[in-house]
Amino acid sequence: VQLQASGGGLVQPGGSLRLSCAASGSISSINVMGWYRQAPGKQRELVALIPSGGRTNYVDSLKGRFTISRDNAKNTVYLQMNSLKLENTAVYYCYALVTVTVPKTYWGQGTQVTVSS
């Protein structure tokens, strides 16, 4: 599975961005897609997950401002980020959990989101 993320950039506080992540390869085996992020000097952390047939999962601090969605026809997962804050600045990584015989994690290349005035 290959993951290609896009949509990052520079935005002012209060602004919005939409990240996209297109999956290719053994996409029929993808169970979960989602987003993680890593801010400078910090560990990578969960942002949101969306299983193929279940409920979305968000980190509590982002509920109401970030929305994850998935277009199975396009094999793409999106992250709509609204009311962005300075502390949302990070590299955002697309994530996929794939199970063929055993579960395996895949990561996209990361896309930089910078919130700055």
Long-range contacts (C-beta under 8 A, 24 or more apart in sequence): 1-25, 1-26, 1-27, 1-29, 1-30, 1-96, 1-98, 1-106, 2-106, 3-94, 3-95, 3-96, 3-106, 3-107, 3-108, 3-109, 4-94, 4-108, 4-109, 5-92, 5-93, 5-94, 5-108, 5-109, 5-110, 5-111, 6-111, 7-111, 8-92, 8-111, 8-112, 8-113, 8-114, 9-112, 9-113, 9-114, 10-114, 10-116, 11-84, 11-113, 11-114, 11-115, 11-116, 12-115, 12-116, 12-117, 13-84, 13-85, 13-86, 13-115, 13-116, 13-117, 14-83, 14-84, 15-84, 15-115, 16-80, 16-81, 16-82, 16-83, 16-84, 17-81, 17-84, 17-113, 18-78, 18-79, 18-80, 18-81, 19-78, 19-79, 19-81, 19-92, 19-94, 19-111, 19-113, 20-76, 20-77, 20-78, 21-76, 21-77, 21-78, 21-94, 21-108, 22-74, 22-75, 22-76, 23-75, 23-76, 23-77, 23-96, 24-75, 26-98, 26-100, 27-75, 29-98, 29-99, 29-100, 30-75, 30-96, 30-97, 30-98, 31-97, 31-98, 31-99, 31-103, 32-95, 32-96, 32-97, 33-70, 33-77, 33-94, 33-95, 33-96, 33-97, 34-68, 34-77, 34-94, 34-95, 34-96, 35-68, 35-77, 35-79, 35-92, 35-93, 35-94, 35-95, 36-92, 36-93, 36-95, 37-90, 37-91, 37-92, 37-93, 37-113, 38-90, 38-91, 38-93, 38-110, 39-87, 39-89, 39-90, 40-89, 40-90, 42-90, 44-93, 47-79, 47-92, 48-79, 49-95, 50-77, 81-113, 84-113, 84-115, 85-115, 86-115, 86-116, 87-115, 88-113, 88-115, 89-113, 89-114, 89-115, 89-116
